[in-house]
Amino acid sequence: MNKRRLPILALPLLLCFSTKGFTQLEGEWFLTINHITERLGIINFEYREGELQGFVDGGPIEFSFDDDQLEMVVDYRNGGGRLLSRTFTGSLAGDVLSGTLIAPHDDTTGTWYASRVIPETELPPAPVDMSGLWSRISAGMEKVFLDYTDAAQAKVDQYSYLDDPGLRCVSPGLIRLSGWPYPMEIIQNEKQTTILYESYREVRRVYMDGREAPEFYPNSAMGFSNGHWEGSTLVIETSLLKSAFVDQAGQPVSENARVEERITMSEDGQNLRSKLTLHDPENYQSPIIRYRQWRKTPDVTMMEYDCDSYPFYRGLEMEGMLEEFLDRMGEQLNN
């Protein structure tokens, strides 16, 4: 019997496993929960240093597994930034995990199930028309605590809200922005897919002709993106990202990070689903996963994103924190 404990959650769980547990629980599982709204994620159970460990969307979790009964605690952050958790209980039957969940802070309940991930077969390109206006309906599991390297943990420990670029009207970057509750518009042709975000008036150009980034192309909030079709799935590879954060908890994204997005459309053409995977070995021992879902909303009008940084700076001046902010920005520029 081994114990798996994280410092962030109060519920202590024992990790128990047998040969049966080893063969049936280990691997990746596609998770669907229905709690307030539908959310998607990936559970992964793997052995490290002789101990079975659990992860959701690339972040460690507390869990117990005994006699086909599973219990796990998954942290998340709500829209107001409050750190919360969901407790999952359920059972394993064949290649399906399922059960109920509860959010202890308000006693709301829901259901969940997970099926074993089956490797996708390579398919010939079969492009679909994703053009139109889309509004977000889910930002995924919103896992906060991730599988940090020592360097990333140090950055998280030193993080201050003063470091959040969004507070001073600077784009927070691809990962955060793609989960924000504002609409986006997709425009497609054979050579390029263009994504217009209402948030921060950002524009992404996804090149479909295989071109490489020009020499000395700068790192930016949206990076440089190439796209191709695998069947009817639009696969986007993005690099040359500017240093940013995964979330408002200060999880860092390095300039050497790479992002893969796999975007699929429902058969009726009314919904999009994106699986975003962040590969950043400088900061994380496991890739970070974020699912996004959108609904087609042709009657929505894209609005002007009006952001004025003056209240942020004026507030710092009134609180006597402006010098601290300037010192932090100077340190970041010098690193």
Steps between C-alpha positions, in 0.01 A plus 500: 500500500637838395377846578460770237445844653495849358546807718211691349193303601382399842357155424761228568464198274692174502627359173433127492562278203517136401605315187145541377516874566832524320369344182159668496560852631832598346482712184302792360126554542275753327299672775156658469332664797156656528516748786320827427621458141678230299878500541760281335846386606760225500578274798837329491625233740867413468781350703780723621775364720294191575186691605178533304423870466195680365470812288213700352585718200869471593460599867542261796197384698431317825326169448432156642422180312399173665283212385392689185387800709660834413499827690689809390519870582558750218576867562367777277440872502161660443434808287564728797845352557410303813692173551255210538488122456269225380488156665437212258382156615425213268587156376682325218306270268700374205637803315265751664534698823184672624335640808392816677678815612447768759636853533554529879484881511129509407394132507403503133516159333545359153593190306812392317633223281829423330583262217843370412674708233542309175788617275368686198559352157655720235236624255530678166409871501125567493462877564178637644373857507545639853448860397259711701450656841548280807432556870671303775285256697771325704862565597568142612609376842700815588762298692723738697787304657719344233798266471767766552872475449705656779553810287127543439416442867736783593324730253158407634617564857627845402192595294300810591178630346715795392653267239166439324524679162122502456462749786693758301317424172777284352395174334533206744599264219351215299424252778314733734332701229358192326306418816354847562121543476497726195409407141736428215462494123660248264569585136633224274659459161737239357818683602403647835258466790456830682364515855380837627456527876286768660735480800783752464414527128744215436546347154644155425616399154522124461694427182372193316771494231784367715706818500771555760530806720709775338851543632507708820122468539432633853335313784147628555185441704346289219825353368549356151250233393489233230191292438404181318207262482495150646167379372251771602717608797686829464843457661688820587864507612613825662848612606684830555273594788586787731549410867159487666291315760263206473263651755476775758687277747827587324582170327770607254517445124852525357601644164607150394155354562300329226120475483296246305128553447261243355169660402198296394148601402183315594308322224226764503759779464380680813784427745879507502724307738869577545762298684795731572824336616791705634843340465743696716765270657680798653203546732295176508578132528167414336332677206218734608157440344214745464168415333287780355150480355309758294151531356426663164328835564446672163288776654777611738677825413870531578545799728790738548721377785535816705784481751662799673814434703481833686292369796758224557797737518309767690386239753861387554608860550225563758590179687871578497579194286605661174872480580466130590326439168771680303771304683327169415469595134867600493605165646293311241654697214850424629439122535 
